[in-house]
């Protein structure tokens, strides 16, 4: 594969990754969730979180879950 083709593919994948990250951050902001706190918590928990309950880690569910934990404390 030529360098030109390889670098073109890299920039496309980089753009896709950036778009994915921006969508995560924007989703958190739209749900009044601090994106940095949400991402740090989710990345720390995702490896051991059950796959059938992955929806609990989405920003709109994470906010509700963390609000309930803070109120209980």
Secondary structure, DSSP 8 states (H G I E B T S, - for coil): --HHHHHHHHHHHHHHHHHHHHHHHHHHHHTT--HHHHHHHHHHHGGGS-GGGGGGGSHHHHHHHHHHHHHH-
